[in-house]
Amino acid sequence: MSSPKPSILIVEDNDDFRHLLGSFVERKGYEAISASDGSEALEILTQTKPALILMDLSMPVIDGFTAARRVREHEHLRDIPILFVTAHGELGIELYQDLNTLEGGKIEYLPKPIDVQLLESLIHGLIHG
């Protein structure tokens, strides 16, 4: 009997990009779970614990950084690695907040437009160590 696929929670407000990311991670052997904003992601996290959260920073309702802070407040979720995907690049992240203040699991970021080889490498490294 094979072990279940690791799941990745994809949190992205752009429907097309969220579906594209979902298709990509499924082709790489992971289960994709989708949320359109941080609020929806936090609701999903009450039901399941994914192996990784792949999250946009700029979203309506609850942005990615605020959602990540809330994830880190929960003892059973705080070790989940988070990969931020952002159009802001390094400068945007520095202006947005210092990611090192998010204690718990590993944090990485990937600027848009996405380099798919780097995305695959980061996902693998965050999930499989």
FENPE-V239402 format. One record per residue. RES is the residue in three letters. SS is DSSP state (H for helix, E for strand, L for the rest). PHI is phi in whole degrees, 0 to 359 (999 if undefined). NEAR is the number of other ideal C-beta (glycine too) atoms within 10 Angstrom. Layout:
BEGIN
RES/SS/PHI/NEAR, RES/SS/PHI/NEAR
END
This chain:
BEGIN
MET/L/999/3, SER/L/277/4, SER/L/284/5, PRO/L/295/7, LYS/L/291/14, PRO/L/296/15, SER/E/258/17, ILE/E/235/26, LEU/E/273/24, ILE/E/259/28, VAL/E/244/31, GLU/L/207/23, ASP/L/279/18, ASN/L/276/13, ASP/H/305/10, ASP/H/297/8, PHE/H/292/15, ARG/H/298/19, HIS/H/293/14, LEU/H/298/14, LEU/H/298/22, GLY/H/299/19, SER/H/297/11, PHE/H/298/19, VAL/H/293/23, GLU/H/292/13, ARG/H/295/10, LYS/L/270/15, GLY/L/97/8, TYR/L/251/22, GLU/E/270/16, ALA/E/262/21, ILE/E/241/20, SER/E/242/17, ALA/E/219/22, SER/L/268/18, ASP/L/196/19, GLY/H/297/26, SER/H/296/17, GLU/H/296/18, ALA/H/298/27, LEU/H/296/18, GLU/H/295/10, ILE/H/299/16, LEU/L/291/22, THR/L/283/9, GLN/L/255/7, THR/L/212/10, LYS/L/238/13, PRO/L/286/22, ALA/L/285/17, LEU/E/202/24, ILE/E/248/26, LEU/E/252/29, MET/E/224/26, ASP/E/290/24, LEU/L/276/23, SER/L/266/13, MET/L/216/23, PRO/L/286/10, VAL/L/69/13, ILE/L/230/18, ASP/L/288/19, GLY/H/298/25, PHE/H/293/23, THR/H/297/16, ALA/H/299/26, ALA/H/297/27, ARG/H/301/16, ARG/H/292/16, VAL/H/299/23, ARG/H/293/19, GLU/L/285/10, HIS/L/263/14, GLU/L/307/8, HIS/L/281/8, LEU/L/250/18, ARG/L/298/13, ASP/L/271/12, ILE/L/291/21, PRO/E/294/21, ILE/E/236/25, LEU/E/248/21, PHE/E/278/23, VAL/E/246/22, THR/E/215/19, ALA/L/277/11, HIS/L/280/16, GLY/H/66/12, GLU/H/301/10, LEU/H/299/9, GLY/H/299/14, ILE/H/293/17, GLU/H/299/11, LEU/H/289/8, TYR/H/294/17, GLN/L/180/15, ASP/L/274/9, LEU/H/298/16, ASN/H/294/7, THR/H/284/11, LEU/L/273/18, GLU/L/283/9, GLY/L/126/17, GLY/L/293/17, LYS/L/296/16, ILE/E/232/17, GLU/E/224/17, TYR/E/219/20, LEU/E/222/18, PRO/E/285/17, LYS/L/271/13, PRO/L/293/7, ILE/L/279/14, ASP/L/271/12, VAL/H/295/10, GLN/H/292/8, LEU/H/293/12, LEU/H/302/18, GLU/H/300/14, SER/H/296/12, LEU/H/295/20, ILE/H/301/23, HIS/H/300/13, GLY/H/295/13, LEU/H/288/21, ILE/H/275/17, HIS/H/257/8, GLY/L/80/7
END
